[in-house]
Amino acid sequence: MRKAYIVTVALFALAFSLASASDPDPLQDFCVALKDYSDSKSAAYIVTVALFALAFSLASASDPDPLQDFCVALKDYSDYSKSAVFVNGKFCKDPKLVKPEDFFFKGLDIAGNTDNKVGSNVTTVNVDTLPGLNTLGISLARIDFAPYGENPPHTHPRGTEILVVVEGTLFVGLVTSNPENRLFTKTLNKGDVFVFPVGLIHFQLNVGKTKAIAISGLSSQNAGVITIADAVFGSNPPINPDVLTKAFQLDKNVVEELQKEFGDHNY
């Protein structure tokens, strides 16, 4: 009787999840799928997860995920002359005025300019460049790497990234959240795929003597990007050097030099 009840609840949770508009948001850094369900411990775990999924699903009628860094609420809607109106995402175009071009982007075959300090270039295809992506929860990017170029440590606050190597060899990695801060790395060759869970710091480095190209899919129309070094040492206005000196256990002069390098700020 107890088993029948658990199975019923599990099936209900599954049905409820299938009725959801999208996959549930992760509640930890990652949840790698089991390939073998025969283990009794695994079965017990699955039932536990199913019950948790049910509880979470019932609470899923919450606010939508943010599609930009912030969306401050207007207190007064009567005066539009003083405050432009922004929404969580983009306003929808009248369907009668939609054209094929709204679903089209040209130019992903063109290599990006990698003549910069990090030796990489990201060509993003998101809702800003392809309006038809609005509300669809997906976007795309082409990443070009010069020999030994890198896409430095960064995060996507609003999207998981799945990357496929089109040309060359990349050394990629991700770091989990506190307190473990576990590092996962892999060397990828042409045709290899790697996934970077939403919000986690990750990077890609071209370890070959020739150029490399990768294509990434992201689970948001505007996944956003926070490059760690730029954000910490190149913020505008700059973070007080005393904060960074203590946080990174560095000499204050080193911190100030880094801030000049990344933000061109003078003290």
LUMDREN-877268 format. One record per residue (C-alpha): x negated, y negated, z negated; residue in one letter; residue number from 1. Coordinates in steps of 0.2 Angstrom, whole numbers. Layout:
N
<rec <X, Y, Z>, a, NUM>
...
//
This chain:
267
<rec <0, 0, 0>, m, 1>
<rec <-14, -12, -5>, r, 2>
<rec <-24, -8, 12>, k, 3>
<rec <-8, -11, 22>, a, 4>
<rec <-5, -27, 14>, y, 5>
<rec <-24, -32, 17>, i, 6>
<rec <-22, -27, 35>, v, 7>
<rec <-6, -37, 37>, t, 8>
<rec <-14, -53, 30>, v, 9>
<rec <-29, -50, 41>, a, 10>
<rec <-18, -49, 56>, l, 11>
<rec <-8, -64, 51>, f, 12>
<rec <-24, -74, 49>, a, 13>
<rec <-30, -68, 66>, l, 14>
<rec <-14, -73, 74>, a, 15>
<rec <-14, -90, 66>, f, 16>
<rec <-32, -93, 72>, s, 17>
<rec <-27, -88, 90>, l, 18>
<rec <-13, -101, 89>, a, 19>
<rec <-26, -115, 84>, s, 20>
<rec <-31, -128, 97>, a, 21>
<rec <-49, -123, 95>, s, 22>
<rec <-62, -113, 86>, d, 23>
<rec <-63, -117, 67>, p, 24>
<rec <-76, -129, 61>, d, 25>
<rec <-91, -120, 53>, p, 26>
<rec <-92, -120, 34>, l, 27>
<rec <-110, -115, 33>, q, 28>
<rec <-126, -117, 45>, d, 29>
<rec <-121, -102, 55>, f, 30>
<rec <-111, -86, 55>, c, 31>
<rec <-119, -73, 66>, v, 32>
<rec <-107, -61, 73>, a, 33>
<rec <-108, -42, 68>, l, 34>
<rec <-111, -30, 82>, k, 35>
<rec <-107, -14, 71>, d, 36>
<rec <-91, -14, 61>, y, 37>
<rec <-93, 4, 54>, s, 38>
<rec <-102, -1, 38>, d, 39>
<rec <-89, -1, 24>, s, 40>
<rec <-98, -16, 16>, k, 41>
<rec <-96, -25, 33>, s, 42>
<rec <-77, -20, 33>, a, 43>
<rec <-75, -27, 16>, a, 44>
<rec <-84, -43, 21>, y, 45>
<rec <-73, -44, 37>, i, 46>
<rec <-57, -43, 26>, v, 47>
<rec <-64, -57, 14>, t, 48>
<rec <-68, -68, 29>, v, 49>
<rec <-50, -65, 36>, a, 50>
<rec <-42, -70, 20>, l, 51>
<rec <-53, -85, 19>, f, 52>
<rec <-49, -89, 37>, a, 53>
<rec <-30, -89, 32>, l, 54>
<rec <-33, -101, 18>, a, 55>
<rec <-44, -112, 29>, f, 56>
<rec <-31, -111, 43>, s, 57>
<rec <-17, -117, 31>, l, 58>
<rec <-28, -132, 27>, a, 59>
<rec <-32, -135, 45>, s, 60>
<rec <-19, -148, 48>, a, 61>
<rec <-31, -162, 44>, s, 62>
<rec <-38, -177, 52>, d, 63>
<rec <-47, -174, 69>, p, 64>
<rec <-65, -172, 70>, d, 65>
<rec <-74, -189, 73>, p, 66>
<rec <-79, -192, 91>, l, 67>
<rec <-91, -207, 87>, q, 68>
<rec <-101, -212, 72>, d, 69>
<rec <-87, -221, 63>, f, 70>
<rec <-69, -227, 67>, c, 71>
<rec <-65, -241, 54>, v, 72>
<rec <-47, -243, 51>, a, 73>
<rec <-39, -260, 56>, l, 74>
<rec <-29, -268, 42>, k, 75>
<rec <-20, -280, 53>, d, 76>
<rec <-14, -274, 70>, y, 77>
<rec <-6, -291, 74>, s, 78>
<rec <-21, -301, 79>, d, 79>
<rec <-30, -292, 94>, y, 80>
<rec <-39, -308, 98>, s, 81>
<rec <-51, -306, 83>, k, 82>
<rec <-53, -287, 84>, s, 83>
<rec <-55, -275, 98>, a, 84>
<rec <-45, -259, 97>, v, 85>
<rec <-55, -243, 96>, f, 86>
<rec <-48, -226, 94>, v, 87>
<rec <-56, -209, 89>, n, 88>
<rec <-61, -205, 107>, g, 89>
<rec <-55, -214, 122>, k, 90>
<rec <-38, -221, 128>, f, 91>
<rec <-30, -210, 141>, c, 92>
<rec <-28, -215, 159>, k, 93>
<rec <-10, -215, 166>, d, 94>
<rec <-9, -198, 174>, p, 95>
<rec <-2, -205, 190>, k, 96>
<rec <-18, -215, 192>, l, 97>
<rec <-30, -201, 190>, v, 98>
<rec <-41, -197, 204>, k, 99>
<rec <-53, -182, 209>, p, 100>
<rec <-68, -194, 205>, e, 101>
<rec <-62, -194, 186>, d, 102>
<rec <-67, -176, 185>, f, 103>
<rec <-83, -177, 195>, f, 104>
<rec <-101, -181, 191>, f, 105>
<rec <-115, -182, 204>, k, 106>
<rec <-134, -182, 201>, g, 107>
<rec <-138, -167, 189>, l, 108>
<rec <-150, -161, 203>, d, 109>
<rec <-161, -176, 201>, i, 110>
<rec <-175, -174, 189>, a, 111>
<rec <-176, -186, 174>, g, 112>
<rec <-191, -198, 172>, n, 113>
<rec <-203, -189, 159>, t, 114>
<rec <-216, -203, 160>, d, 115>
<rec <-214, -208, 141>, n, 116>
<rec <-222, -204, 124>, k, 117>
<rec <-213, -188, 121>, v, 118>
<rec <-214, -181, 139>, g, 119>
<rec <-195, -177, 141>, s, 120>
<rec <-179, -185, 148>, n, 121>
<rec <-161, -180, 144>, v, 122>
<rec <-148, -183, 157>, t, 123>
<rec <-131, -183, 148>, t, 124>
<rec <-114, -179, 156>, v, 125>
<rec <-102, -184, 143>, n, 126>
<rec <-85, -193, 142>, v, 127>
<rec <-94, -210, 145>, d, 128>
<rec <-101, -203, 162>, t, 129>
<rec <-87, -191, 166>, l, 130>
<rec <-70, -198, 160>, p, 131>
<rec <-61, -182, 164>, g, 132>
<rec <-70, -174, 148>, l, 133>
<rec <-59, -184, 137>, n, 134>
<rec <-51, -173, 123>, t, 135>
<rec <-58, -157, 131>, l, 136>
<rec <-72, -155, 118>, g, 137>
<rec <-86, -151, 130>, i, 138>
<rec <-101, -160, 138>, s, 139>
<rec <-117, -156, 147>, l, 140>
<rec <-135, -161, 148>, a, 141>
<rec <-150, -158, 159>, r, 142>
<rec <-167, -159, 150>, i, 143>
<rec <-183, -162, 160>, d, 144>
<rec <-200, -158, 152>, f, 145>
<rec <-217, -164, 158>, a, 146>
<rec <-231, -151, 155>, p, 147>
<rec <-232, -150, 135>, y, 148>
<rec <-218, -162, 134>, g, 149>
<rec <-205, -160, 120>, e, 150>
<rec <-188, -165, 115>, n, 151>
<rec <-192, -170, 97>, p, 152>
<rec <-183, -164, 81>, p, 153>
<rec <-165, -171, 82>, h, 154>
<rec <-148, -166, 77>, t, 155>
<rec <-131, -167, 86>, h, 156>
<rec <-119, -173, 72>, p, 157>
<rec <-103, -168, 82>, r, 158>
<rec <-107, -153, 92>, g, 159>
<rec <-116, -136, 94>, t, 160>
<rec <-128, -134, 108>, e, 161>
<rec <-131, -119, 119>, i, 162>
<rec <-146, -121, 130>, l, 163>
<rec <-152, -111, 145>, v, 164>
<rec <-169, -112, 153>, v, 165>
<rec <-169, -115, 171>, v, 166>
<rec <-187, -117, 174>, e, 167>
<rec <-203, -115, 164>, g, 168>
<rec <-206, -109, 146>, t, 169>
<rec <-200, -118, 131>, l, 170>
<rec <-204, -115, 112>, f, 171>
<rec <-188, -119, 103>, v, 172>
<rec <-183, -120, 85>, g, 173>
<rec <-170, -125, 72>, l, 174>
<rec <-170, -128, 53>, v, 175>
<rec <-156, -123, 41>, t, 176>
<rec <-149, -135, 28>, s, 177>
<rec <-155, -137, 10>, n, 178>
<rec <-161, -129, 0>, p, 179>
<rec <-168, -115, 10>, e, 180>
<rec <-174, -125, 25>, n, 181>
<rec <-177, -109, 35>, r, 182>
<rec <-186, -111, 52>, l, 183>
<rec <-180, -100, 67>, f, 184>
<rec <-191, -101, 82>, t, 185>
<rec <-191, -92, 99>, k, 186>
<rec <-201, -94, 115>, t, 187>
<rec <-189, -95, 130>, l, 188>
<rec <-192, -91, 148>, n, 189>
<rec <-182, -94, 163>, k, 190>
<rec <-164, -87, 161>, g, 191>
<rec <-166, -86, 142>, d, 192>
<rec <-152, -94, 131>, v, 193>
<rec <-153, -101, 113>, f, 194>
<rec <-139, -109, 102>, v, 195>
<rec <-142, -123, 90>, f, 196>
<rec <-128, -124, 77>, p, 197>
<rec <-119, -141, 75>, v, 198>
<rec <-128, -153, 64>, g, 199>
<rec <-145, -143, 62>, l, 200>
<rec <-162, -151, 66>, i, 201>
<rec <-169, -143, 81>, h, 202>
<rec <-182, -146, 95>, f, 203>
<rec <-189, -139, 111>, q, 204>
<rec <-207, -140, 117>, l, 205>
<rec <-213, -136, 134>, n, 206>
<rec <-228, -124, 131>, v, 207>
<rec <-232, -122, 150>, g, 208>
<rec <-244, -130, 161>, k, 209>
<rec <-230, -135, 173>, t, 210>
<rec <-214, -144, 171>, k, 211>
<rec <-199, -136, 163>, a, 212>
<rec <-180, -139, 165>, i, 213>
<rec <-166, -134, 154>, a, 214>
<rec <-147, -136, 154>, i, 215>
<rec <-137, -138, 138>, s, 216>
<rec <-118, -136, 135>, g, 217>
<rec <-111, -145, 119>, l, 218>
<rec <-95, -142, 110>, s, 219>
<rec <-90, -161, 110>, s, 220>
<rec <-86, -174, 123>, q, 221>
<rec <-98, -185, 113>, n, 222>
<rec <-109, -174, 102>, a, 223>
<rec <-120, -188, 98>, g, 224>
<rec <-139, -187, 94>, v, 225>
<rec <-150, -192, 80>, i, 226>
<rec <-168, -191, 83>, t, 227>
<rec <-176, -189, 66>, i, 228>
<rec <-192, -200, 68>, a, 229>
<rec <-182, -214, 77>, d, 230>
<rec <-169, -214, 64>, a, 231>
<rec <-180, -214, 49>, v, 232>
<rec <-195, -224, 55>, f, 233>
<rec <-186, -234, 68>, g, 234>
<rec <-170, -239, 60>, s, 235>
<rec <-163, -257, 63>, n, 236>
<rec <-165, -265, 51>, p, 237>
<rec <-179, -255, 44>, p, 238>
<rec <-178, -244, 29>, i, 239>
<rec <-188, -251, 14>, n, 240>
<rec <-205, -244, 15>, p, 241>
<rec <-205, -240, -4>, d, 242>
<rec <-190, -228, 0>, v, 243>
<rec <-200, -219, 13>, l, 244>
<rec <-216, -219, 4>, t, 245>
<rec <-208, -209, -11>, k, 246>
<rec <-197, -198, 1>, a, 247>
<rec <-211, -192, 12>, f, 248>
<rec <-225, -194, -2>, q, 249>
<rec <-235, -205, 10>, l, 250>
<rec <-246, -220, 7>, d, 251>
<rec <-236, -236, 10>, k, 252>
<rec <-248, -241, 24>, n, 253>
<rec <-245, -225, 33>, v, 254>
<rec <-226, -228, 32>, v, 255>
<rec <-228, -246, 38>, e, 256>
<rec <-238, -240, 53>, e, 257>
<rec <-225, -227, 57>, l, 258>
<rec <-212, -240, 56>, q, 259>
<rec <-221, -251, 68>, k, 260>
<rec <-224, -237, 80>, e, 261>
<rec <-206, -232, 81>, f, 262>
<rec <-197, -248, 78>, g, 263>
<rec <-209, -262, 82>, d, 264>
<rec <-205, -270, 66>, h, 265>
<rec <-217, -282, 57>, n, 266>
<rec <-219, -285, 38>, y, 267>
//
